Amino acid sequence: MKTSFAAIFFVASLASFAQAADVMVNVGNAKGENVFEPAKVMAMPGDNVVFTWVSGKHSVIETDSLVACAKSAKPNAASSDGAFLAPKTWSWPVPKDATPNTKTWFYCGVPGHCTPGTGGMAGTLLIGGGDAGGAAPAPGGGAAPANGTANMPPTPSDGAAKSSAVRNYQSIAAGVVLSSMCMAAAYVL
């Protein structure tokens, strides 16, 4: 009886400890370029996209298209609520009910940083996966590659890799701690 209680408690505890990962995006870079680095990241519903200002004056605004350079028509569109200089950090939680395999786009609203039709300082967030169609433009406002790579599946960015690695590490650590607690509780009972 003691062992089955501990096992049930352990499994239930693991489910409650699923933690959101932080997906990191730099706003500007050490060279002073007007870029989001990486320009494309992947996050899961419930994760946090953490924007860190590195250089320059920038904002982060959700848009309905990679090249629109206009705030999204969604009533709850994400925004850093102003243009800021480094150091600054702003987190956007990916809604837990976000539809998997969809895209959300961001741009910088500082005049001259995003050009309608080309994007410029813009980035793509793939929620739970997706393809590379509508890939973010190259830094400096260049177009996405014309050599057919724009439709290839994405290679996970550092942000995506860290997201998975952090999530796995946290799950393992939580499991070890909870397992120890369950064993102690079973011993006491």
PyMOL commands that set and color helices and strands:
alter all, ss='L'
color gray80, all
select helices_A, chain A and resi 2-16+149-151+158-188
alter helices_A, ss='H'
color red, helices_A
select strands_A, chain A and resi 22-27+36-37+40-43+48-53+57-58+61-63+84-85+88-93+102-107+122-127
alter strands_A, ss='S'
color yellow, strands_A
deselect
rebuild
show_as cartoon
